[in-house]
Amino acid sequence: MELSCRFGFDAAHQFGHFPPGHPNHGVHGHSFQAEVWVRGEPDRKSGFIVDFAHLEKACGAVRGELDHRMLNRIEGLEMPSLENLCLWIWKRLAPQFPGLARVTVRRDSAGQSCTYTGS
């Protein structure tokens, strides 16, 4: 079984490796959606894989680090691609959730997403 928790954040970033005039060269922003899944078997006593309150609190803390920020200025996100956002979120949550199965980050307005499964 897998549980998931989704959260959104709005943030800016830039990619200086693109040539001037490229749409991603300058500072620009997106509304992102992140979703994390935790895999496991329900505990016999509680019936839960994890307590949703714990998962939501952890996701809220991650959201707080990203929301309304310049992503390039966050340690570990100097190159804030969708790929690196997935990895960054994974590294934040994996120590608390050994059953972390995947992290997806989406830019719905652009129809783009990336999923990391820890492998």
N, C-alpha and C positions, 0 to 999 in steps of 0.2 A: 504494500500500500504506500501511497505518497500523499502527503499533505502539502498545500502550497499557501503562500502568503504573497500578496502583490502590493506594491506601493509605488507611488509616483514621485517624481522630483523634477524641478525645472532648473536648468543650469546652463552656463555658457562654457565654451571652449574654443580653441583655435588649433590649427595644425600648420605650424610654420614651415614644414617641409614642402608644402605645396607652393607653386610659384605665385607671385603677386598676380591678382586678377582671378585666381581660382576661387570658387565660392567658399571653400573651406579654409582658405589662407587667413582671412581676418577673423576677428572675434564674432561669434554667432552663438545662438542658443537653441535649445530644444526642450520639449516636454518629453521626459523619459518615463517609461514604465519598467519596473523590475519585478520579477517573480522568482521566488525561491521555493524549491521543493525539498522536503525531507522524507526519506524512505525508511520504512521499518515495519515491524509487526506491532500491533496494539499490545500495550501492557495488559496482562490479565486482570489486574486489580482496577486500574483506572479506565481501561478501554482506549487509551490514547497512545499514539506514536510519540508525540510531544505535546506539551501543554500549549495551546494556541496563544495564551497570554504571554508565555515566554518567547515564542517565535515572533509575535507581533511587537513586543518590546524591543527585541534585537533588531528587527527590520526597521523599527522607528528610529533607533539610534543610528543605523546606517543612513537612513533617509536624512536625518539631521545633519550628517557630515557632508551630504551632497547637495541638498536643496538650496537653491539661490546662491550658488557658489561658482567661482571660476575654477573649473575642474583641473586645469593645468597647474594650479597653485596647491593642490592637495598632494601630500606626499604619497608617492606610488602611482599617481595619475598624471604625471607630467606629459604623457602622450595618451590622452583620454579617448581612445577609440572604444567602440562597443565591446571589442574583445577584451581590452584592458579593464573596462568597467566591470565586466563579468568576473574576471580574475580578482579584482580588488574587493568586490562584494564577497566572493567566495572566501577569500583569506580572512575577512572580518567575521564571517559566520561559521566557518568550518570548526573552529575550536569549541564552539558552544553546541554544535549539532553534528555529532559523528555520523549521522545518517544523511547528511546533506547530499542530495542526489544531482541537483542541477540548479543553475542560475541562468535566467534569461533577462536580457535588457533589450527593450524595444524603443524605437522612435516611430510611433504609429503614424504620425503625419507624413513620414517618408516611406512607410511600408517596409522598414528595416528592423532586423533583430539579430541577436547573437545568443547562442546558448553554450554554456560551459558545463561539462559533466564531471570535472575533476580528473580526467585522464589525460 
